[in-house]
Amino acid sequence: MAKRSSKSQVVWRTDWFAGVAVVLAAVALHLATDFVGTLERRFYDFASTSAARQPSDRIAVIAIDDQSIANIGRWPWPRDVHAKLIDQLSAAKAKTIAHTAFFIEPQVDPGLQFIRKIKAAVNVPVDGAAPNEQIAQLISEAEQTLDTDAKLAASVRAAGNVILPSVYVLGEPQGRPDQPLPPYADKSAIEENTGYSIQSQRGQQPIEALGSVAAGIGHLNQFPDVDGAVRLEPLLVNFYGRAIPSMALLTAANSLNLTTSDIRLNVGDSVQVGRLRVKTDGAALMLPQFYRPHDGKPAFAVDSFYDVLSGKIPTSKYADKIVIIGATAAGVGVQFPVPGYASLSPAETIAHITSSILSEHYIVQPGWALWASLGVFLLVAGYIVWLLPRLAAGTAAAVTFGSFVALLLLEFGLLSAGATWIQLVFPAFVLVLGHLALTTKRFLITEAGKVKADEESAETNRMMGLALQGQGQLDMAFDRFRRVPMGDAVMGNLYSLALDFERKRQFNKAEAVYEHMAAFDASYKDIKAKLSRAKNLSETVILGSGGHPGGTMLLDGGAVEKPMLGRYQVEKELGKGAMGVVYLGKDPKIGRVVAIKTMALSQEFAGEELTDARERFFREAETAGRLQHQNIVTIFDAGEEHDLAYIAMEFLKGRDLVDYCKGGNLLPIPTVISIVARVAEALDYAHKQMVVHRDIKPANIMYERESDTVKVTDFGIARITDSSKTKTGLVLGTPSFMSPEQLAGKKVDGRSDLYSLGVMLFQLLTGVLPFRGDSMAELMFKIANEEAPDVRVIRPELPETLAGIVALMLHKRPELRYQDGAQVAVDLRGIRLDTATVPSAPVVRADIVGSPDFVATNPNAAAYDRTVAHKTGRLDVNPAIGSTDIEI
C-alpha cells in the first residue's frame, strides 16, 4: 500500500512540474509572439459585431464608386462637380455634409492663367480708348467657369454645414512646428495642455479658400491595430497643444447644432459633446461599435455619387440627414479592415463611428479589466498545476471543456450584450494547452502499451471497406479489405471493388485487386480473363493519348465497364475540338443527357503552369456556369479525374454555323439577322456579368433550324491557357475573328466580342471573311490597319442599313464601335429588308474631335446617326453639306 502511495506521489509530482512548465511556456509564447493577441482580436471582432445595436437612420453615405468614375471621368474630378452635389444636398436641406476628399492643393485649370493674362491685357486702355465691354464680360465669365476652387468655395459657404478633412503625421514632436495651425483650421481646435490625446508632428490642411468657409475641419487619421484592422478611433489629435477633433466627432457635433466650444475633455475618462459622454482610454481613443451587415448588405446603404448627381436618386431622401461623401472606387483612396468587414472606406468608417457617438454605442475597457483578466489567468494556472493532475480523465475533460466554454461565453456576453471588453482568450488558451499537454503525457506513459490490445475485428474492417467504397474512396476501401481474412464474402466485395476501378479507368489498380483475389482462388468467376484484360489495358490505355489532348477513351461496347467522368457515365464520342474531346454522357442518378468537354491539362502544361491552368479552368467554368440565358449553353458541372478536366453542359441537337458560312449554303438574310441579334443579346447579358467570351466565331454558335434555337458555347474556355497562348505558342481562337486590340495583346472587353460578331455577320452574309491573307503576318496587318470592305461590294442586294451596322461593328477603334450588344440587337431588328432597292445615299463625313478624320459610307443616314450618336454622346448634322461633327 505504501509502495502504491509512493508511486502516486511520483506521478502527481511529475504532473505538477509538467503543469508549471506548460503555464510558463504559454506565458513565454504570449510575450514573444502575437499568436494569442491575434486570437483575442478575432474574437473581439466576432463578439462586438454580434450586438443587437442598430445603426442610426439619420446617416447616409454617398460613394465615389467605380460607376461614378466611369461616367464622370478620371479622378480627381474638377471641383465644380463636388460643388454641384453640395448645392443639391444643401437645397434638399441635408443636416450635415462631411466630405472626406482631401482638397489640400489648389486645382488650377491650365487655361485659367491664360484667361487672366488676357483679362489683364484687355483692361489696359489703348490710345485712351476703354476696353471692349463685351470682350471683358466674356473673359470674366470664362475665368469664373475655369476657377473651380471658387465654385466649390461658394457652394461650401452657401451650404454652411460642410465638414472637410485634414490629415496629420502622428508621433512625438521633437521641437517646434514647421508652421503654426492656420487660423481657419484653428477655429475647429480646442485647448489641449494635458498631453491627453495622440500627439502629432505636422499636418496638412485644406486650401484656405475652402477651409475658411467650411463649418469645421476634422482630422481623418485612422489608427490601425497591429494587424492592420481599424478598431480604435482617436477622437482628438494633439497638435502642439491644440486638440484637433476627428471628422466623426465634428460631424456628430455639427448635426447637434454644437461647435467645438461644446466639446470638453474629461481627462483619462471620456470626451463630452453637449450632453453626450463618449468613454475613451487615457489617450482619447474610442472603441466604436461597428454594426454588423444584415442579409449580406452593409449596415449603411451606400448610394452612387453619379446617381445622386444625375438625379437618378432624388436628393429629398437626404433631408435632415448626415451625409458622408467619400471614395470607394478601386485605386481611389485606401480601405481598411474593420470588425465585421474585410474592407471599409473612410466614409463608411466615419458613418459607423458617427452613429456610435450619437447613439453612445461605444465599447468600454474598464480600469479593472486588466486585473480581472489576470485573476482568471491565475485561477486557470492553479487548476492546471494543482487540480487537473488529481482528476480522472473523464472528469478532467468535462471540467476543462466546461471552463473553456464558460470563459468564451463570458467574454462574448460582456461584449455583445454589455459592450464591455475583458480579455479572456489568453486564459482559455492556457486552459486548453495545459489540458492537452497533461493528457498527452498520461497517454504516452500509461496508455501506449494498450494500443495493440484494441485491434479492429475482421468484420469491422470489412464494413469499413464497404462504407469507404460507397463514398468513392476506393484505395482506402482496398486497404481495409486486405486486412480481412479471405473468404467468399470478402471475395465478392473485392470483385465489386475491381469493377469500380475499371469504371474509373484505373486498370492498374483493378489489376492489383484481381491479383490479390487470384492468390486465394484463381478459379473464382471469370477472374483469369479479368486479370489478363486489366493487365493489358493498364499497359496500353493512357488517358489523353493518341496525339490529341483529352484523347478518346476506351469505349468498346461493354468488354469493360462503361467509363465514368465524375458522376457521369460516358456513352460515346461526339467529336474532337482544338482543346480536347467531346463525349455524350449521362447522369445515371437523374437520367440527364449531357455533352462532356474534356481537356488533358497534364499533357498541355507542367509544374506551376499546370497548377495555374487548373485553377483558371475551374474559375472560368464557374464563371460560365453563372450565365443563365436562353441563348447561352447551360453549364451543369465541372471536375477533374487523373488530370483530365471536364465540363458537363447542355446537350444540343443542332449544329454550328460553319457550314452556313460557305457561298453555296448561306442562310436567308432574315434568318442571319435573327441569329446574330440573339447572339448579341446573349453577349450583352454576359458582358453585364463581367464575362468576356474572347472567341466568338461560327464554330461556337449552335443553331437548330427545326426549332430555330440559337446557343452560344465555350464561354471562358479560351482563357484556360497562359494569357491566350497554348504551350506551343499558338494564339487561341481564330485570328480572322479577333479584334485589332486582341491581336495587339491589349486588355479586351465586351467590345472585342462585338467586333468578332461583326466578322461572323460579314461571313454569314457573304460567304467570305472581311480580311484574308496568304500568311498570318499579312492577315494580322490587314486586321490592324485596313478598313473592312463594304458587304454590298460582294452582295449588292443587301440592305444599306445592314451594311452600315456591319461597318460600325468592324470599326478599328473600340470607342467608335458599338458599346453593348443590346444596341446591336435593336438596330438589327429595326432593319427593313425592302430598303435593298433604295438608291445609294450621299457619303456621311464624320469629324472626330481630337482624332484623324474618317469617312463612313452609309446610305441610311438615320440608322448611322442613331448608332453613332449612341456611341459618342453628341451628334450635330448639317443637312446642307452632309457632314457630321461628333464630339467624344
VENJOSUL-V60606 format. One record per helix or strand of 2 or more residues. SS is the DSSP state (alpha for helix, beta for strand). FROM is the first residue (numbers start at 1). TO is the last residue. If there is no record, write none. Layout:
SS:FROM:TO  SS:FROM:TO
//
This chain:
alpha:2:32  alpha:35:48  beta:59:64  alpha:66:72  alpha:79:91  beta:96:99  alpha:110:122  alpha:133:146  alpha:148:159  beta:162:170  alpha:183:186  beta:189:191  beta:198:204  alpha:208:211  beta:216:219  beta:223:224  beta:230:234  beta:236:239  beta:242:246  alpha:247:255  alpha:260:262  beta:263:266  beta:270:273  beta:276:279  beta:285:287  beta:302:304  alpha:305:309  alpha:315:318  beta:322:327  beta:335:338  beta:341:345  alpha:346:359  beta:363:364  alpha:369:390  alpha:393:418  alpha:425:450  alpha:452:454  alpha:458:470  alpha:474:482  alpha:488:503  alpha:507:518  alpha:527:540  beta:564:565  beta:568:576  beta:581:587  beta:592:600  alpha:601:604  alpha:608:625  beta:635:641  beta:644:650  beta:655:656  alpha:658:661  alpha:663:665  alpha:669:688  alpha:698:700  beta:701:704  beta:709:712  alpha:717:719  alpha:735:737  alpha:740:743  alpha:750:766  alpha:776:785  alpha:791:794  alpha:800:809  alpha:814:816  alpha:821:829  alpha:833:837  beta:844:848  beta:854:856  alpha:861:872  beta:875:878  beta:883:886
//
